[in-house]
Amino acid sequence: MDTVEVAAQDPDRQQPWADLGLKADEYARIREILGRRPTSSELAMYSVMWSEHCSYKSSKVHLKQFGEIPQETPVGKMLAGIGENAGVIDVGQGYAVTFKVESHNHPSYVEPYQGAATGVGGIVRDILAMGARPVAVMDPLRFGPLEAADTHRVLPGIVAGVGGYGNCLGLPNIGGEAVFDETYLGNPLVNALCVGVLRHEDLHLAKASGVGNQVILYGARTGGDGIGGVSVLASETFDADGPAKRPSVQVGDPFMEKLLIECTLELFAARVVAGIQDLGGAGLSCATSELASAGDGGMHVELDRVPLRDSSLAPEEILMSESQERMMAVVEPGDVAAFMEICAKWDVEAVVVGEVTDTGRLQIDWHGERVVDVPPRTVAHEGPTYERPFARPAWQDALQADGAEALPRPATGDELRATVLRLAGSPNLCDKSWITDQYDRYVQGNTVLAQPSDSGMIRIDEESNLGVAVATDCNGRFAKLDPYAGAQLALAESYRNVATGGARPLAVSDCLNFGSPEDPDVMWQFAEACRGLKDGCLELGVPVTGGNVSLYNQTGETAILPTPVVAVLGVVEDVTRRTPTGFAATGEQVFQLGATREELSGSEWAHVVHGHLGGRPPAVDLGAEKALGSLLADGVGLLTSAHDLSEGGLSQALVESCLRRGIGATVRLSGDPFVELFSESAARVLVTVATEDVARLTELALEHGVPLTRLGETGGATLVVEGQFDVPLEELRATWTATLPAALS
């Protein structure tokens, strides 16, 4: 066995550090930290904890600027932020909400169902670890072209995995996205978001403090799934007849996770948890090193006490396994019996595997022999930091010069009508019910809004009707044209979608999906997106509470569109007074809030009709977004519906608003009908009011400085654009709903 003692006596043993993803200088740094070569178990820990996924070594120099954003929200101080499992925000009335979005991209390509399912499971445990009850999930997804064979392989499995795991947990899926683009072929994006609710006094943090406190591992047994690269390391230590290769994608058990959630919440209520950490990426390597590093600095673990599903696992495999549905708690000795009693009640296996020490070292033994003896901060928090070279790509100027202005446009009413229908049935704009009908959106009975509304909304207090709204957005084409503006447009759209329901935006979580950080072009995109998001949050007054970075998203030399997904959470004082999406009644007046400019580069029209990407994205005006958000919040009770204008412009907003409840509309356009219908200018919302409330809406728009344009009125069974065309809603609905079933059923 490769013990610490053996490592000290055998300094020249060849180790597979490169196969585990470490660079030569990183391996040398580990030897310098330890004053010897690492044991195979220590090498396993450093390799996973210093990976891009866990250490953020290429991105943290850019992420640190989010700390410049004040940690205050319009409601109160942020209770926990960047560096914790998830951000926690005060939402008033003694309640706090925690939310976070993370990626599970590569596992979902390899094994779509389990990759997506365990992505949901992992983000739910992050929320649980903060002391919160998970109450809802969301799933921003990106796929290759809808007609591609590999999309047909991965999409059904990913959707089934998201739905299967979330449905079994009894968590409503209240929103997300499904976007198709050729750059995601071979590299789908599966981002998962979870929202949790807690009282202020129930907040828990990931730290191991209190010498003598016991370290308890509870939940599912540890197996060989999710190890990935350690199969190379295992071949160094396994006997010839041992396992040759472990599955790299975790295998989820949502029913075990449901027990784990209820058990953990009862443990919190019993006040028997002094510190807690979920076991996600890097498994025990992460949980032990992060708990020790954030606490008093010392921990001793008996690794052979870890309950196993596979008795053949070597110690380094146990440390690297990412088996799901596991948690690690720090418990005072006097509370251990009560802790174990609660776990037994829920049929959750729990074992004391170690204790907090004052050594300042993380020391792990295997059958009485020491296999790990490291300073925990060097594993968890002092990994490498790279300042990767980046530069504006040589092709960026030419891309931006190739705008959509010269593309052939529809000129007649018939051509405009055909374009409206073509966009409505396009993969990115069509009805997503084929996906969302696989999700339970209303379980638990507190869902107020869900797909296809602009945002998801959840009631968190049944007496006061306090609630929160969440939206996720990103237009990767805009980010390709200008990553700084693209990140701000993603922020603005998510902010606007939350506001359309009547919520006041409070905070941001992000999932930054990019190509290889070793490509200076990609790193420039990443750096610009981070800078744009930071500046945008400063202007809008919303802090970044945490998030995720996913790099190396590319197939061969082709990187994905830069995809900085932004989630915005807002508070709703009374969910019974929210603004619905889509026309609510006939005989109401239709208005557009915000100004339309000729902004078609990067638009859905350019993409669908011409396969074109070039030019500059729509202008960002965060002051206008903020004013619009304030108007929408003040307009609750006055506005009978609100729907943001984004992909597909006014055309798609009208289509979706009409189809929501089968109420037609007649509109009159004062400018160029093509620009009015298909421009994707930001800071715009389609709203309706009762005829008697038009004067009040006009006053409100003047008060907030928001442009207001009357378009027409609701009614009938047809969408009419006067002087141009009309389309029966029956024809619109047939076109809008046919696309996904035809391709995937």
C-alpha positions in Angstrom: 0.0 0.0 0.0 1.2 3.5 -0.8 1.3 5.1 2.6 2.8 8.4 3.8 5.7 6.4 5.2 6.3 4.6 1.9 6.1 7.9 0.0 8.8 9.4 2.1 11.1 6.4 1.6 10.3 6.0 -2.1 10.7 9.5 -3.6 11.3 8.5 -7.2 8.4 6.3 -7.9 6.7 7.2 -11.2 3.2 8.5 -10.7 0.5 9.0 -13.4 0.0 12.7 -12.6 -0.4 13.7 -16.2 -3.1 11.1 -16.8 -5.0 12.6 -13.9 -5.0 16.1 -15.5 -2.1 17.7 -13.6 0.6 19.7 -15.2 4.3 19.2 -14.5 4.6 22.4 -12.5 1.4 21.4 -10.5 2.9 18.1 -9.6 6.1 19.8 -8.6 4.2 22.2 -6.4 2.4 19.3 -4.6 5.8 17.7 -3.9 7.0 21.1 -2.6 4.0 21.5 -0.3 4.4 18.0 1.2 8.2 17.9 1.2 8.0 14.5 -0.5 6.1 12.8 -3.3 2.4 12.4 -2.7 0.9 9.1 -1.9 -1.5 7.7 -4.5 -4.4 8.8 -2.3 -3.0 12.3 -1.9 -2.3 12.5 -5.7 -6.0 11.5 -6.2 -7.2 14.3 -3.9 -5.0 17.0 -5.4 -5.8 16.0 -9.0 -9.6 16.3 -8.5 -9.5 19.4 -6.2 -7.0 21.2 -8.5 -9.1 20.4 -11.6 -10.7 23.2 -13.5 -14.1 22.1 -12.3 -13.2 22.3 -8.6 -10.5 24.9 -8.3 -11.5 27.5 -11.0 -7.8 27.9 -11.7 -8.3 29.6 -15.1 -11.3 31.7 -14.1 -10.9 32.9 -10.5 -8.7 35.9 -11.5 -11.8 37.2 -13.4 -14.4 36.0 -11.0 -13.0 38.0 -8.1 -14.3 41.2 -9.6 -17.8 40.1 -8.6 -16.7 40.8 -5.0 -16.7 44.5 -6.0 -20.5 44.5 -6.1 -22.1 45.7 -2.9 -23.6 42.7 -1.0 -26.8 44.6 -0.2 -30.2 44.0 -1.9 -33.3 46.1 -1.9 -34.6 44.0 1.0 -31.5 43.5 3.1 -28.0 42.1 3.4 -27.0 39.0 1.7 -26.6 36.3 4.3 -24.1 34.1 2.4 -22.4 34.6 -0.9 -19.6 33.6 -3.2 -17.5 30.7 -1.7 -20.4 29.0 0.0 -22.4 26.1 -1.4 -25.0 28.6 -2.6 -25.9 32.3 -2.0 -28.5 33.2 0.6 -30.6 36.3 0.3 -32.9 38.0 2.9 -36.4 38.3 1.3 -38.1 39.8 4.3 -40.5 38.5 7.0 -37.6 36.5 8.6 -37.3 34.4 5.4 -34.2 33.8 3.3 -34.0 32.2 -0.1 -30.9 30.3 -1.4 -30.5 29.6 -5.1 -27.7 28.6 -7.5 -27.2 27.3 -11.0 -24.5 24.8 -12.0 -23.5 22.8 -15.0 -23.4 19.0 -15.7 -22.5 19.3 -19.4 -19.9 16.7 -20.2 -21.5 13.8 -18.2 -24.8 14.5 -19.9 -23.1 14.0 -23.3 -21.6 10.7 -22.2 -24.7 9.3 -20.5 -27.6 11.7 -21.1 -30.1 10.4 -18.5 -27.8 9.9 -15.6 -25.7 13.0 -16.4 -28.7 15.2 -16.3 -30.4 13.5 -13.4 -27.3 13.7 -11.2 -26.9 17.4 -12.2 -30.3 18.0 -10.6 -29.4 15.9 -7.6 -26.1 17.8 -7.0 -27.6 21.2 -7.1 -30.4 20.2 -4.8 -27.8 19.0 -2.2 -26.0 22.3 -2.5 -29.2 24.1 -1.5 -29.9 21.6 1.2 -26.4 22.1 2.7 -27.3 25.7 3.4 -30.0 24.7 5.8 -32.8 25.3 3.3 -35.7 23.1 2.1 -35.4 22.8 -1.7 -38.7 24.1 -3.3 -38.2 24.3 -7.0 -35.8 23.5 -9.9 -35.1 25.0 -13.4 -33.2 23.6 -16.3 -31.5 25.9 -18.9 -30.5 23.5 -21.8 -28.6 23.8 -25.0 -28.5 21.3 -27.9 -27.1 21.0 -31.4 -29.5 21.4 -34.4 -32.8 19.8 -33.8 -32.5 17.6 -37.0 -29.0 16.3 -36.0 -28.8 12.6 -35.1 -26.8 13.2 -32.0 -29.4 15.7 -30.7 -32.0 12.9 -31.1 -29.6 10.8 -28.9 -29.0 13.2 -26.1 -32.1 15.4 -25.9 -34.7 12.7 -24.9 -32.3 11.2 -22.3 -31.4 14.6 -20.8 -35.0 15.7 -20.6 -36.0 12.4 -19.1 -33.2 12.6 -16.6 -34.1 16.1 -15.5 -37.8 15.2 -15.2 -37.2 11.8 -13.7 -35.0 13.0 -10.8 -36.9 16.2 -10.1 -40.3 14.5 -10.3 -39.2 11.7 -7.9 -38.0 14.3 -5.4 -41.4 16.1 -5.6 -39.8 19.4 -6.7 -41.7 21.5 -9.3 -39.7 22.4 -12.4 -40.8 26.1 -12.9 -38.7 27.3 -15.8 -35.6 27.1 -18.0 -34.7 27.1 -21.7 -34.2 24.8 -24.6 -32.0 26.4 -27.3 -30.6 24.8 -30.5 -27.4 25.8 -32.3 -24.9 23.9 -34.3 -22.0 24.8 -31.9 -23.6 22.7 -29.2 -23.5 19.6 -31.4 -21.3 17.1 -29.5 -21.3 19.4 -26.4 -24.9 19.9 -25.0 -25.2 22.2 -22.0 -27.2 21.0 -19.1 -27.4 23.7 -16.5 -29.5 23.0 -13.4 -30.9 25.5 -10.9 -32.4 25.0 -7.5 -34.2 27.3 -5.1 -34.5 26.7 -1.4 -36.3 28.5 1.5 -35.1 28.9 5.1 -35.6 31.0 8.2 -32.7 33.3 8.9 -31.8 31.4 12.1 -31.6 28.1 10.2 -28.6 29.0 8.0 -25.8 26.4 8.0 -22.3 26.7 6.7 -19.7 24.3 5.5 -17.0 24.2 8.2 -15.5 21.7 10.7 -14.9 23.6 13.9 -14.7 22.4 17.5 -11.9 20.0 18.4 -13.3 16.6 19.2 -16.4 17.1 17.2 -17.4 14.0 15.2 -17.4 13.8 11.4 -20.3 11.7 10.2 -20.9 10.5 6.6 -24.5 9.7 5.9 -26.7 8.8 2.9 -26.0 6.4 0.1 -23.0 4.0 0.1 -19.9 4.9 -1.9 -19.4 3.1 -5.2 -17.2 3.2 -8.2 -19.3 5.6 -10.2 -18.2 9.1 -11.1 -14.4 8.4 -10.7 -13.5 9.2 -14.3 -9.7 9.7 -14.7 -8.8 7.7 -11.6 -9.2 4.5 -13.6 -5.6 5.2 -14.7 -4.5 5.6 -11.2 -6.4 2.5 -10.2 -4.5 0.5 -12.7 -1.4 1.3 -10.8 -2.7 -0.2 -7.6 -5.3 -2.8 -8.6 -4.3 -6.4 -8.9 -4.3 -7.8 -12.4 -7.7 -9.4 -11.9 -9.2 -6.2 -10.3 -11.6 -3.8 -12.0 -10.2 -2.4 -15.2 -12.4 0.7 -15.6 -15.0 2.5 -13.5 -18.0 4.4 -15.0 -17.2 8.1 -15.2 -20.8 9.3 -14.9 -22.5 9.2 -11.5 -25.6 7.1 -11.0 -28.5 8.8 -9.2 -31.1 7.4 -6.9 -33.7 10.2 -6.4 -35.7 8.2 -3.8 -32.5 8.0 -1.6 -32.1 11.7 -2.1 -35.7 12.4 -1.0 -35.0 10.5 2.2 -31.7 12.4 2.6 -33.5 15.7 2.2 -36.1 15.0 4.9 -33.6 13.4 7.2 -31.2 16.4 6.9 -34.0 18.9 7.5 -35.0 17.1 10.7 -31.4 17.0 11.8 -31.3 20.8 11.3 -34.5 21.2 13.2 -33.1 19.1 16.1 -30.1 21.5 16.2 -27.6 18.6 16.1 -25.5 19.8 13.1 -22.5 22.0 13.7 -21.3 22.0 10.1 -22.3 20.3 6.9 -21.2 19.7 3.3 -22.7 17.8 0.5 -20.6 15.3 -1.5 -20.7 16.4 -5.1 -17.8 17.0 -7.4 -14.6 15.3 -6.0 -16.7 13.4 -3.4 -14.9 12.8 -0.1 -11.8 14.7 -1.3 -13.9 17.8 -1.5 -16.0 17.3 1.6 -13.1 16.5 4.0 -10.7 19.2 2.7 -13.3 22.0 2.4 -14.8 21.3 5.8 -11.4 21.2 7.5 -10.1 24.2 5.6 -13.1 26.4 6.5 -13.1 25.3 10.1 -10.3 24.9 12.7 -8.0 23.3 10.1 -7.6 19.8 11.4 -9.5 16.5 10.7 -8.7 12.9 11.1 -10.6 10.3 9.1 -10.7 6.5 9.2 -11.4 5.8 5.5 -12.1 2.1 6.0 -15.2 3.1 8.0 -16.8 4.5 4.8 -19.8 2.2 3.8 -19.1 0.8 0.3 -21.2 -0.7 -2.4 -18.1 -2.2 -3.9 -15.6 -3.8 -1.5 -12.9 -3.8 -4.2 -12.5 0.0 -4.2 -9.0 1.2 -3.4 -8.6 4.2 -1.0 -7.8 6.6 -3.7 -11.0 5.6 -5.5 -13.1 6.0 -2.4 -11.7 9.5 -2.1 -12.5 10.4 -5.7 -15.8 8.6 -6.1 -18.7 11.0 -6.9 -21.4 8.6 -5.9 -24.6 10.6 -5.3 -26.9 11.2 -2.3 -24.2 11.6 0.3 -23.6 14.3 3.0 -21.0 14.9 5.6 -21.9 16.5 8.9 -19.8 17.8 11.9 -21.6 16.9 15.1 -20.8 17.6 18.8 -20.1 14.3 20.7 -23.2 14.8 22.9 -25.4 15.0 19.8 -24.2 11.9 18.0 -26.8 9.6 19.5 -29.6 11.9 18.6 -28.1 12.3 15.1 -28.0 8.6 14.6 -31.5 8.1 15.9 -32.9 10.6 13.3 -31.0 8.9 10.5 -32.3 5.5 11.5 -35.8 6.9 11.5 -35.4 7.9 7.8 -33.6 4.6 7.0 -30.5 6.6 6.1 -27.2 4.9 6.8 -24.8 7.0 9.0 -21.3 6.3 10.2 -18.8 8.3 12.3 -15.7 8.4 10.0 -13.5 10.8 11.9 -13.2 13.9 14.1 -12.1 17.5 14.2 -8.5 17.9 15.4 -6.1 20.8 16.3 -3.3 19.4 14.1 -3.9 21.8 11.2 -3.7 18.7 9.0 -6.1 16.5 7.1 -5.0 13.0 8.1 -6.7 10.0 6.6 -6.0 6.4 7.6 -6.8 3.2 5.7 -6.8 0.0 7.9 -4.5 1.7 10.5 -2.0 3.1 8.0 -1.8 6.7 7.0 -2.5 7.4 3.4 -3.1 11.1 3.5 -1.4 13.8 5.6 -1.8 17.2 4.0 -2.5 20.9 4.9 -6.2 21.0 4.0 -6.1 24.6 2.6 -3.6 23.5 0.0 -6.1 21.0 -1.3 -9.3 23.0 -1.1 -8.5 26.7 -1.4 -4.8 27.2 -2.5 -4.8 25.4 -5.8 -3.1 26.9 -8.9 -4.1 30.2 -10.2 -3.6 30.8 -13.9 -3.6 34.1 -15.7 -4.3 32.7 -19.1 -3.4 34.9 -22.0 -6.3 36.4 -23.8 -6.7 38.9 -26.6 -9.5 40.2 -28.8 -9.8 37.6 -31.6 -8.4 38.6 -35.0 -11.8 37.7 -36.5 -14.0 39.8 -34.2 -13.9 43.0 -36.2 -14.9 41.2 -39.4 -17.7 39.4 -37.6 -19.1 42.7 -36.2 -18.8 44.4 -39.6 -21.0 41.7 -41.2 -24.3 43.1 -40.0 -27.8 41.9 -40.9 -28.8 45.2 -42.5 -28.1 43.9 -46.0 -30.0 40.7 -45.7 -33.1 40.4 -47.9 -36.2 41.3 -46.0 -39.9 40.5 -46.3 -41.6 43.4 -48.1 -45.2 42.4 -48.6 -47.9 41.5 -46.2 -47.8 37.9 -47.4 -44.1 37.7 -46.9 -44.4 39.2 -43.4 -47.1 36.6 -42.6 -44.9 33.8 -43.8 -42.0 35.0 -41.7 -44.1 35.2 -38.5 -45.2 31.6 -39.0 -41.7 30.4 -39.9 -40.2 32.0 -36.8 -43.1 30.7 -34.6 -42.4 27.1 -35.7 -38.6 27.4 -35.5 -36.8 25.2 -32.9 -35.8 28.0 -30.6 -39.2 29.7 -30.6 -41.6 26.8 -30.9 -43.8 25.4 -28.2 -41.6 23.4 -25.7 -44.5 21.4 -24.2 -42.9 18.2 -25.5 -40.1 18.9 -22.9 -42.0 20.7 -20.1 -44.9 18.2 -20.0 -42.4 15.6 -18.8 -41.8 17.8 -15.7 -44.2 18.1 -12.7 -44.6 21.9 -12.5 -47.2 22.1 -9.7 -46.2 19.5 -7.1 -46.2 20.8 -3.5 -49.0 23.3 -4.4 -47.0 26.5 -4.2 -46.2 27.0 -7.9 -47.7 30.3 -9.0 -46.1 30.7 -12.4 -44.2 28.1 -14.5 -43.4 27.4 -18.2 -44.3 29.0 -20.5 -44.5 32.1 -18.4 -41.6 34.6 -18.5 -40.4 33.5 -15.1 -41.2 30.8 -12.5 -42.8 32.0 -9.3 -43.1 30.1 -6.0 -45.1 31.0 -2.9 -42.9 30.6 0.2 -45.3 31.6 2.9 -48.9 30.4 2.8 -50.2 33.1 5.3 -48.6 36.2 3.9 -48.3 34.9 0.3 -44.7 36.1 0.1 -43.0 34.6 -2.9 -40.0 34.7 -5.2 -39.7 34.6 -9.0 -36.7 33.3 -10.9 -35.7 33.4 -14.6 -32.7 32.1 -16.5 -31.6 33.6 -19.8 -28.7 33.9 -22.3 -28.5 34.5 -26.0 -25.2 33.0 -27.1 -25.3 34.6 -30.5 -25.3 38.1 -28.9 -22.4 37.0 -26.7 -20.4 35.8 -29.7 -20.9 39.2 -31.4 -19.9 41.1 -28.3 -19.3 39.1 -25.1 -19.3 42.2 -22.8 -22.7 43.3 -24.2 -23.9 39.7 -24.5 -23.5 39.0 -20.8 -25.3 42.3 -20.0 -28.1 41.4 -22.4 -28.5 38.0 -20.7 -28.6 39.8 -17.3 -31.1 42.3 -18.6 -33.4 39.7 -20.1 -33.5 37.6 -17.0 -34.0 40.8 -14.9 -36.9 41.8 -17.2 -38.5 38.4 -17.1 -38.6 38.4 -13.4 -40.0 42.0 -13.4 -42.8 41.1 -15.9 -44.5 39.0 -13.2 -44.4 41.9 -10.8 -41.3 40.8 -8.8 -38.5 43.1 -7.7 -35.2 41.7 -8.8 -32.8 41.0 -5.9 -29.8 38.9 -6.8 -27.9 36.9 -9.5 -26.4 33.5 -9.9 -24.6 32.6 -13.1 -23.4 29.6 -15.0 -20.6 30.6 -17.4 -20.3 28.1 -20.2 -17.3 28.6 -22.5 -14.8 26.7 -24.7 -11.1 26.0 -23.9 -9.4 28.4 -21.6 -6.2 27.5 -23.4 -7.5 29.4 -26.4 -6.8 33.2 -26.0 -9.9 33.9 -28.1 -12.1 32.0 -25.6 -10.4 33.5 -22.6 -11.1 37.0 -24.0 -14.7 36.1 -24.4 -14.8 34.9 -20.8 -13.0 37.9 -19.4 -15.3 40.3 -21.3 -18.4 38.4 -20.2 -17.3 38.6 -16.5 -16.5 42.3 -16.9 -19.9 42.9 -18.5 -21.8 41.0 -15.9 -20.0 42.8 -13.1 -20.6 46.3 -14.6 -24.2 45.3 -15.2 -24.9 44.1 -11.7 -23.3 47.3 -10.3 -25.6 49.4 -12.4 -28.7 47.4 -11.7 -27.9 47.1 -8.0 -28.0 43.3 -7.8 -25.2 41.2 -6.2 -23.8 38.0 -7.7 -24.4 35.4 -5.0 -22.4 32.6 -6.6 -22.5 30.4 -9.6 -20.5 28.0 -11.7 -17.9 28.0 -14.5 -17.8 25.3 -17.1 -14.9 25.4 -19.5 -13.6 23.1 -22.3 -17.0 23.1 -23.9 -16.0 22.4 -27.5 -15.9 19.7 -30.1 -12.4 19.5 -31.7 -11.5 23.1 -32.6 -15.1 24.3 -32.5 -16.0 26.1 -29.2 -19.6 26.5 -28.3 -21.1 30.0 -28.5 -20.1 31.8 -25.4 -23.0 31.1 -23.1 -23.0 33.1 -19.8 -26.4 31.9 -18.4 -27.7 34.4 -15.9 -30.3 33.6 -13.3 -32.1 36.5 -11.5 -34.2 36.0 -8.4 -36.8 38.6 -7.3 -39.2 38.9 -4.4 -43.0 39.2 -4.6 -44.7 40.6 -1.6 -48.0 38.9 -2.5 -48.1 36.2 -5.2 -51.9 36.6 -5.5 -51.2 40.0 -7.0 -48.9 39.1 -9.8 -49.0 39.9 -13.5 -49.7 36.9 -15.8 -48.0 36.2 -19.1 -50.3 36.3 -22.2 -53.5 38.1 -23.0 -56.0 37.6 -20.2 -59.3 38.9 -21.7 -60.9 40.3 -24.8 -61.5 44.0 -25.3 -58.3 45.1 -23.6 -55.8 47.7 -24.9 -52.4 46.4 -26.1 -49.3 48.6 -25.5 -45.5 48.3 -26.0 -43.3 49.6 -23.2 -39.8 50.6 -24.5 -38.4 51.8 -27.8 -37.8 49.8 -30.9 -34.7 50.4 -33.0 -33.5 48.7 -36.2 -31.5 45.9 -34.4 -31.6 42.7 -36.3 -28.0 41.4 -36.1 -27.8 38.2 -34.1 -31.6 38.0 -34.2 -33.7 34.9 -34.5 -34.9 36.2 -37.9 -31.3 36.4 -39.2 -30.5 33.0 -37.7 -33.6 31.1 -38.9 -34.2 32.7 -42.3 -30.7 33.4 -43.4 -28.4 31.2 -41.2 -26.5 34.5 -40.5 -24.5 35.6 -37.5 -22.7 38.9 -37.7 -22.9 42.6 -36.7 -23.4 44.0 -33.3 -26.1 42.9 -30.8 -28.9 45.2 -29.6 -27.7 48.2 -27.6 -27.7 47.7 -23.8 -29.4 50.4 -21.7 -29.5 49.2 -18.1 -31.0 52.5 -17.0 -34.0 51.8 -19.2 -34.2 48.2 -17.9 -34.2 49.5 -14.3 -36.9 52.0 -15.1 -39.0 49.4 -16.9 -38.6 47.0 -13.9 -39.8 49.7 -11.5 -42.8 50.4 -13.7 -43.7 46.7 -14.0 -43.5 46.4 -10.2 -45.7 49.5 -9.6 -48.1 48.3 -12.3 -49.1 45.1 -10.5 -52.9 45.2 -10.3 -53.1 47.6 -13.2 -51.5 45.5 -15.9 -53.6 42.6 -17.0 -50.7 40.9 -18.8 -47.0 41.4 -19.5 -44.6 39.5 -21.8 -41.1 40.6 -22.5 -39.8 41.2 -26.0 -36.6 39.2 -26.7 -36.0 36.4 -29.2 -38.3 36.9 -32.2 -39.2 40.4 -31.1 -42.7 41.8 -31.1 -43.8 39.1 -33.6 -43.1 36.2 -31.2 -44.4 38.1 -28.2 -47.8 38.6 -30.0 -47.9 35.0 -31.0 -47.3 33.7 -27.5 -49.6 36.2 -25.9 -52.4 35.3 -28.2 -51.9 31.5 -27.9 -51.6 31.5 -24.1 -55.4 31.7 -23.6 -56.6 31.7 -27.2 -57.3 35.4 -27.4 -56.5 37.2 -30.7 -55.5 40.8 -31.2 -55.6 43.5 -33.8 -52.5 45.7 -33.9 -51.4 48.7 -35.9 -47.7 49.4 -36.6 -46.6 53.0 -37.1 -43.1 52.4 -38.5 -41.5 49.9 -40.8 -43.6 46.8 -40.1 -40.6 44.4 -40.6 -38.4 46.3 -38.1 -41.4 46.7 -35.7 -42.1 43.0 -35.8 -38.7 41.4 -35.8 -36.2 43.7 -34.2 -34.8 42.4 -30.9 -34.2 45.7 -29.2 -33.9 45.3 -25.4 -35.8 46.9 -22.6 -39.2 46.2 -24.1 -42.4 44.6 -22.8 -45.8 43.9 -24.3 -48.6 44.7 -21.9 -52.4 45.0 -21.7 -54.7 47.1 -19.6 -58.4 47.5 -19.3 -59.7 50.5 -21.4 -60.5 52.5 -18.4 -56.9 52.2 -17.1 -55.2 53.6 -20.1 -54.8 57.0 -18.5 -53.2 55.5 -15.4 -50.7 53.5 -17.5 -49.8 56.6 -19.5 -49.1 58.4 -16.2 -47.0 55.6 -14.9 -45.0 55.5 -18.1 -44.3 59.2 -17.9 -43.5 58.9 -14.2 -40.8 56.3 -14.9 -39.6 57.7 -18.2 -40.5 54.6 -20.2 -41.6 55.1 -23.9 -45.2 53.9 -24.4 -46.8 52.9 -27.7 -50.4 51.9 -28.2 -50.6 48.9 -30.6 -54.2 47.9 -30.6 -56.7 45.7 -28.7 -57.4 42.1 -27.8 -60.2 40.0 -29.1 -61.3 37.6 -31.8 -59.6 34.3 -32.9 -57.1 35.9 -35.3 -53.8 37.8 -35.0 -54.3 40.9 -37.3 -51.6 43.3 -38.3 -53.7 46.0 -40.0 -52.8 46.8 -43.5 -50.4 43.8 -43.7 -51.8 40.4 -42.9 -53.9 38.3 -40.5 -53.4 34.7 -39.2 -56.0 32.6 -37.5 -54.9 31.4 -34.1 -55.7 27.9 -35.1 -53.1 28.1 -37.8 -50.6 29.8 -35.5 -51.0 27.1 -32.9 -50.7 24.3 -35.3 -47.4 25.7 -36.6 -46.1 26.6 -33.1 -46.8 23.2 -31.5 -45.8 20.9 -34.4 -42.0 21.2 -34.4 -40.7 19.2 -31.4 -43.3 16.4 -31.7 -42.6 16.0 -35.4 -38.8 15.8 -34.8 -38.7 13.8 -31.6 -41.8 11.6 -31.3 
